[in-house]
Structures are given as structure tokens and as C-alpha cells.
Amino acid sequence: MAIASKRHGRDTLRSLLVLGVLMAMSGGMANAGEVSEGQILQALTPKKPLTRSLSMTPPPEAATSPADARFIDTVRNRTTRSLSTGERQQIATIADQRPSIDLEINFVYNSATIGANAKSAVEALGRALTNPDLKGSTFLLAGYTDAAGSDGYNQSLSERRADAVKRYLVEKFGIAGNDLVTVGYGETRLKKPDAPLDAANRRVQVVNMQTKTAAK
């Protein structure tokens, strides 16, 4: 009995040590994946260098063209679901040439509710978008899903998730709703097409569509 008790004690201690190591490792990975207000601000500011772990398309030298600016104005107050396929494509074409960042915002499964562990990323986004350096800009919030589920369902889900982020930014940070354009792409623009179910595909892309330079 004494030998069995000692063995059980050693096994329990070993299990606790392994659990502690795993918890420390998972905490480090969570911290490494966090994005800061400064990183978002840098990514969305034209002509800023790319920092590690951010996904940004280098902006062109010129500000938003007058034609693109006029088109952006036509979709400012549109509901996300009212955008046509052609309008979504035109938005994507403009966005591809503007400063952007992909945020992995976790939502409650099968819903548009922002998960508790995603609040820090959305809070950092809100602080960045209200920074004076970005004053006068119009931002695109583009929702994406992975390839699980039907095309129609994923399209609707991506729209609702983009709307959820917009609603949070308007209510919590007082950002004007017409400065936030929302669009959903479902599974049509996978970040990792070779891994269609990868979590990296479930994201919200934020794009600086129109800077204060263009508004002058």
C-alpha cells in the first residue's frame, strides 16, 4: 500500500508539472498572437513599413483617386447585405491597393457574437481608428469565413460578423457609422486557399480606404 501510494504521489506530481508547462506554453502563444494599437495604427497608415506578424498591402504613392472616392461615398450608408456582387468586387479592387491589416477576431461558433478572447483585439482596433493620425479616413471592415458550410450561409455569416465589429466600434468608441464601410466575402477570398478550413481564413480585414490626404 505504501509503495502504491508513493507511486501515485509521483504520478500526480509529474502530471501537475506537465500541466504547468503546457499552460505556460499556451500563455506564450496567446501573447505572441496579440495585436497592439500601435501595430494596427502602423499598418493602416500609408507608406509605413510592415511590422512582423501583420498582413498589409503596400499603398500606392497617390491618394485615393477621385473616381474611387466617389464610389466609396455611394456605399458609405449602405447595409452590408445590399451590396451586389459587382460592388463587392469593386470594393475589393480598391482595397487591394490600400493599407490593410487582417485581424483574427474569434466569434462564438456559428454566430456573429464577438468572443470574449477577441475583445482585446477589437479594443485595440477601436483605439487605433480613433487616433488623430487616422482622422478623416474611411475604413473598410471586410468579413471572411473558412470553407465549412454552404456558400450562401458563409456569405451571410461574413456580413453579420463585419456588422458586429462595426456596431462595437460605433457603440464603444463613438466612431461615425458612415466612416465604416462593411462588406462580406464569405469563403470567396480565402487567405489560405490550400487550407480552406484553417482558422486564418476566419478573419476581419480592416482597410484604410480613403485618407485625409485624399479628402483635401
Secondary structure, DSSP 8 states (H G I E B T S, - for coil): -HHHHHHHHHHHHHHHHHHHHHHHHHHHHHHHH---HHHHHHHHSTT----TT-------SS---HHHHHHHHHHTT--GGG--HHHHHHHHHHHTTS-EEEE---B-TTSS-B-GGGHHHHHHHHHHHTSGGGTT-EEEEEE---S-S-HHHHHHHHHHHHHHHHHHHHHHH---GGGEEEEE-TTTT-S-TTSTT-GGGS-EEEEEEE-HHHH-
